[in-house]
C-alpha cells in the first residue's frame, strides 16, 4: 500500500503536510479471496478464479478461457500458472475494463459543446449518413422541424433521396397500421415529421409553451380536463390557396415520411384513441405532466401501438432539461433532450441507454406493452408490492489524485469526499442515500451499505455521485455515473465515474458491491 505526502499552504503563512495511504483490500474482498482460493494457498488459480466469477459474481456464462484471459491481462502471457496474489485479485476488481458494473458497456460521443450554431442541411444529412451506424446497426429516426415552403420541401425531398439512397426507408402505403420492428429496420434511416398540410395547420404549435406562466400563491390549481393542448394546435389563417399549393407540390416530401405526426383534435382523450392507423403524437414536458395527472393509463395504452414523443418546453431557452422518468414510465418512445444541457437529466438519459449494449434502443418492459384480462394497463401511479431489494455497498474510491491537481478541490488540504446514491423510477421506488464524509483524503474508504426496495426495478436507474464537501460554498462535483438497475452485475464491481459532460475520467472509480434479494 503506497503512502503519499501532500503539502498545502495554510493562510499564506506556513505549510502543512498531509499523509494519505492508498487503501488495501477491504475485509469483504479478503474473505472472498481466501474463500475461493485453495486451502492454505497464497494465490488464486484460474480454476479458483472461475469459481469466484460464477458463484460470487453471478456470471454463469464465464469459462476457463475467461479466467485465463483475466490472469494474462494482469500478469502477462507467461505467468498464468502463478495465479493471482491478493494484490493481483484486488487490482482485478478495480479494473473496470475487466470487472464492469453492468452487463454491457458502451462508448459515448460528445454531440456538441455549447448552444448549437447553424449548419447547412446538406452538410447535416451527409454527416448522418457517414456516422449513422458506427456504433449500432439499429435504425436512425430523423425528426424534421421544418418551416419550408412547398417548393423548398420538394428540394429537401430530392436532397434526402439523393444523399441517403437505399439507406432511406419509407412505406409503400401512405399510412401504416403497425410500425415495423427495429430488428427489421437495421441499417435504415427513417423520417418522422408532420405531413405538409398538417404541418401548416400546426405551425404555431409551441407558442403556448413559450408564454410565461403566472401563478397566485393563494389560488388552487385548475382542474385537469380533456382539453389538454398539444403541439398540434390549429391555425385559423390557412386559406384555400395555401392548402391547394401544398397538395400540389408536396407529394414527394410526404411520401418519404414513415412516422406521421398526427394532428391534435384539442381533446386529449380523443387524441389518445387507438385507431387503425399508427401515428406519432408530440407533447411538451409540461403538457405531458398535466395530462398524466388524469389520463395516465390512456397514455400507456396509446403508446402500446403508437409513438409518443416528449420534448423540452419552449421556455427552456438556456438548453436546460426536464426529468425524463415521467415520460419513460408512461411508455413514451421518444424523449427529446437538449444535448447541451449537461446535468442530472442528461445523466439519466445516458444511464438509461447504457442498457441493451448501448445500441440506442431499449426494449420496453413487458408490463408496458401488455394488457390484463379486463383490458387494463400499467398505471405508473399505482403502488405495487416490493419486487426485489437492491443492496449497494460503497467500499472506496481512487483516481482523483491522478486526474486532478493538488488544489482542484481545496487549496489548503486534501479533499473531503462523500457519495450520494439515488434511485430514479416510479414514485414508490425513489430514494436518496448518502455516505459519511471522509476528511482530508485523496483515497477515501467508506465501507457503507444501503438497501433500496424496488417495486418496478425494470424502470429504475441507480445514480451515483461523488461530491467534495465545502463549508463555505457549494459542494464541488467529483464524478458521477448512472446505471440501469436491470443491467447491474452482482458482486464486487469497479464503477468508473464520469465528468459533468458525461466523459469518462481516466482513473477515477469506486469499488462497490451489488446484491439482489
N, C-alpha and C positions, 0 to 999 in steps of 0.2 A: 504494500500500500504506500504510494508515493505521498510525500509531505511537501507542501508548497508554502512559501513565505511571501506575504504581500505587505508592502509598506505604503501607508497613506499619510498625507499631510493633515494635521489637525489644527484648525483655526489659524493657519499660516504661521504658526509659531514653532511647532515641533512635529516630529514624525512618530507614528505609532505602527508597530508591526503586528500583523495577524498571521497565525499559522493555521492552515487548513490541510487536513489529511483526506485523501481520496478514500471513500468507503470500501470496505471489503464485502464479501458476500453476506447478505442478510441470513439470519438463522434459518429461515424457511428454505433458502437456497442450499445452505449447508446440509440441512436434513435431507433434502431431495437428492443431493449428490451421494450421500452415504447410503440412502435407501435403495438407490438403483445401481450402485457400484457393487462389485463382488465383495464378499465379506473380507475385511482386512485390507482391501486394495486401496492404493493411493491414487488410482486413476480409473476413469470410466471408459470401458472398451466400446467398440462400435455396437456390439450386441446390447450392452448396458444402455447406451445412448438411445438405441431403438426402443428399448422398453420404456425409457423415460418419455420419448416422443409419443408413443402410442397410448400409454397409460396415464401419465400425469398431464401431458399437453393435449390429450384427446385428439390425436391425429392418426387414426387407424389406417389411413392410406399410406403412411410412411413405410419405406422398405429399408433393407440393409444398405442398398446403394445410397439412399438419402443420408443415413447416418455416417457412412464413409465419406460422402462429399462434404459434410459439415466438418468432420475432423480434418480432411485435406485442406479445406479453406482456412482453418485455424492454425494448422501445424505444418502444412506442406505435403507434397505427394509422397514423400519417402518416410514419413513418421506416423503413418496411420496405425501401425501396430502398438505404438506407445499409448494410444488412447488420450483422453482429456484429463489433465490435472484439475484440481478445484478451481484454480485461477483461469484455466482454459474454459472450463464449464461456465464460470461467471462471465467471462468475456463473450462467450457464445450467446448467453442470454441477453447481453446488451447490444448485440448486433442486429439492428432492425432489418438488415437485408437477409439474415438467416432466421430471424425469430420475430416476424412481423406480427402486429396486433390483430389484423383482420385477414380474412380468407384470401383476399386479392387486393394487392396494392396497385396504384396507377401513378402516372406522371401527370402533373398539372402544368398547363401552359398559360402564361400571362396573356390576357386578351388586350388590355390597353392600360396606359399609365394614368391618365387623368381624364378630364371631360373629353368626349370624343370630338374630333375635328372632321371637317368634311372630307369625303373620299368619293371618287367617281364610281358610278355603278358598275361600269365595265371592269375597273380595277378590283372592285369588291367581288364580283362574280368569278373572275379568274382566280382570285385568292381562295375562294371557297372551293372551286374545282380542284385546285392544287393540294389543298390541305384537308379536304372533307373526310377522307377515310384513312388518315395517317395513323390514328390511334384506335379506330374502331370501324368495322365494316357496316355497322348498322346505319339506317337511313338518316340523312340530314334534312331537316324541315326548315325551310326559309319562310319567315313571316314578313310579307311586304307591308310597309306602311307608306303607301304612295298617295300623292296628291296630283296625279298626272291627268292631262287632257287626253281625250281618246286617241289622238294621233300619236302622242308620246307613249301611250300604253301599247300601241301597235309596235313601236320601235323597241320597247322593252321586251315584248314577246319574241321578236326576232333575235334580240341580243341573248336572251336566256336560252333559246333553242340552239343558237349557234355555239355558245360557249359550253353549255352542259352536254349537248348532243345526246348520246344514248344513256348518259347517266340520269337524265331527267325522266321522271315517271309521271304520267298523268293517265287517268282512266279513259277508256273508250266511251263510256256513257257520261252524261253531263253531271249526274248526281249518283253517289254510291249509297247502297242500302247497308253496307258494312265496310269498315275500313280494313285494308289488308294488314296482315301482321308484320311487325318489324323484321321477323325472320325472312319473310318472303320479299322484303324490300331492301335486303342487304346491297350496299353499293349503289343505291339510288338516291336522287335528290328530289324532294317534293316541295311544291309551292303551296303556301297557305295564306289566303287573304280573302277579302270580300270581293265577290264578283263585281264588275264595273258599275252596274246600275245600282246595286246595293251599297257600294262604297259612296257613291254620290249622295244617296239617301241619308247616309250617316256621317257626313264629313264633319259635323260638329260634335262628334261622339264624346270627346273628353272635356268639353267646356265646363260641365257640371263639376267635375273633379277639381278643376283649376280655380273655381271660385272659393274665396276664403270663407271658412265656417265661423259663425258667431254663435256663442252659447251664453246663457244666463245661468249663474250658479244656482238660483232657486228654482229653475224650470225643470220639468220632467222630460225625459227622452220621449220623442213621439213614438206612437205605436208603429210597429212594422206592418206594412200592408203588402198586398200583391204588387203594388205599383213601385217596383224597385227598378231604378234607372240602370240601364246597361250602356255599353259603349256603342250600341246600335240605335242611337236616338234619331228620330225622324227629323228631316229638314223640310220646311214648308215651301222653300223657294225653288223647288225643282219644277221647271216648266217643260212643256211638251217638246220643244225643240231640243233641249238638253237630253231628254230621255231618248228621242229619236236618234240623236247623234251617237249616244253610247251604244244603242242597239245596232247601229250600222257599222261602227268602227272598232268595237272591242271583242269580236268573237274569238280571234286568235289568242288574245290575252286571257279571256275567260276559259278557253279550252285547256290552258296549262295549269289551272287551279285544281289541285287534288282535294284539299281540305277547305271546304267552303265555310266562310264565317257567316253564320245566319243573322238575319236582321231581327232585332228585338221588336216584340209587339207592345212593349211597355208594361206588360203584366208578367211578373216573374214566373208564376205558376204556369202560365201559357207558354213561356219560353222554354220551360223545363219539360214539357210534354215530350215523350219519346215517340217520334214519328217514324214513318217508314224509311225516310232518307236521313243519313247521318250528316252532322254539321259540327262546326266549332262555334262556341259562344265565348266571348271575351268579357271579363268583368274586372274592374279595378279592385284593388285590395279592400278599399272602404266599402264598396258595394257588395263584395263577397261577404265581408264580415257582417254587414247589415242583413243580408239575405239569409245567412246561416243561422241567425237567431230564431227564425221561424220555419225555415224550409230546408233544414239540414238533410233529412232523408231524401227529399226531392232532388237535391243537388247530387247526392251519391247515386241515386237511380239514373239520373241523366248521364253521369259520367261512365256508367256501365256500357253504354253504346256510343255516346257522343264524346267530343273533346271539349274540355273546359280549359280556357286559358285565363290566367290571372296575371295582372301587371301592376307596377307601382302607380299610385295615384299621381295625378298631374302636378300636385303641389310639391313633389319631391324634386325640386329643381337643382339640388346640390348632389344628386346621384346617391342619396341615402336609400336604404332598403327597408322592407317590412318583414315581419315574421312569417316565414313560408309555411309553417306547420298547419295553419288553419286550412290552407289550400290542399295540402297533401292528405290530410285526414278526411277531407270531403271528396277525394278521388280526382282532383284536378291533375290533368296530364302535363300541361304546360304552365310552368310557374316562372314568369319572366323576372329577371333581376337587372339592376343597374350594376354592371360588372366593374364600374369604377368605385362603387361604394363599399370599400373594404370594411369589414366589421362582423359582428356576430351573425347577422342574417346570411351573409355570403359564406361564412364558415359552415353554417348549417347546410347550405347547398352543396358545398364541396364535400362535406361529410356524407350526405345522402347519396351522392353519385360516385362515391368510392365503392359502392356496392356493385355486384354483378360484373366485376372485373374492370370497372371504370369505363364501360363501353358507351355510356351516355344514356342508357335505358335501364330502368329499374322496374322489375315486374311487380305489379300491384299484388298485395296480399289477397288471398282467395276471398276473404270476407268482404272486400270492397267490390268484387265482381259477381258475387253470388247472391241469390235471393232465398229467403226462408220459405217454409211450406205455405205461409199466408202472404207471399209476395213481399214480405218485409225485407228491409236492407239495413246495413250497418248505420248506427246513429252515433256520431263522434261524441255527443254529449252524454250518452248513457254510461253510467258507472257499471263496470264489469268486474267480476272477481279477479283476484291476482292469478295470472297465468304462470309466471315464474319470477324468481328473485335473482337479481344480478348482484354479486358480491365483487367489489372493486377494492384492491389493496394497493396503496401507493408506497413503494419502498424508498426510492431515492431518485435523485436527478443528477445529471452530469452534462458537461459540454459547454457550459456558459463561459468558463474561463478561456476556452479556445475560440469561441465565436464572438466574444465581446471584449472591449478594452477594460482596463482596470477600473475606470471611473464611469463607465456607462450607466450604472445604476446608482451608485453613491460615491461621491468624491472623497469621503472621509473614512469609509470602511467597506469591507466586503458586503455583498447583498444580503437582504433578509427575505428569503423566498417562502411562499406558501402556494398551495394548489387548490383551485376551485374545480369542483366536479358537478356538472348539471345533467339532468335528463330532460330532453325536449321530446314531446309526444302528445298524446291525448291529455286532456286536463288532469285526469286522475293520476297519471304517471309522472307529472312534472315534479322535480325535486332539485334541491341545491344543497351541496355539502362543501365543507372547507377544512383543510388540514390546519394544524398549528403552524406558526411562523418559525422558521429556523434562522436564528440571528447570525449575521457576520460569517457566512459560509458559502463558498462557491460550489460546494459538494453536499447539498442538503440531504439529510436522511430523515424521513417522516415515519415510515412503518405504521401507517394508519389504514384502517379498513372501514368501508362503508357498504351499506346494503340498500338496494333500490327495488322495492316491489313493483312489478310491471304487469298491468292488465292487458296491454296491447303492445307487446315487445316488437312486433313487426313494423310499427310506426315510430319506434323510439330511437333517438340519437343520443350518444354519450359525448358530451362536450367537456374537454379537459383544458384548463388554462392555468398557467403559472404566472404569478404576479410578484413583484418586489414591493414590500411594504415601505411606505413613505409617510412619515409622521406629519410632515408639513404640507405636502402636496398630494396630488392624485397618485395612487399606486402605479408603479411602472409595469408595462407589459413585458413579459419574459418568455412568451411562447404559448402556442395553442394547437389543438387538433380536435377534430370532430369525427366520431366513428359510428357507423350503423350498428346497433346492438345485435342484429341478426347475423352480422358478419364477424363478430368478435370471436377470437380463438381462445379457448380455455388455457389456463396455466400461466406460467411466468411469461411476460411479453415485454419486448423493447418497444417503447412508444415514441417515435420521433415527433418532434414539435416543429411548428411552422410559424413564420412571422405573420404580421397583420395582413399582408397581401396574399397569404396562402403559399408562400415559397418556403421550402424545407430548409431548416438550418443544417449546416454541415455536421455539427457534433451534438447539438442539444437533444436530449432524450430523457425519458423516465423509465425506470424499471417498475412494472406493475404486474398484478395478477388478477385474472378474471375467472370467476366461477359462477355457474348457474345452479340453482336448486329449486 
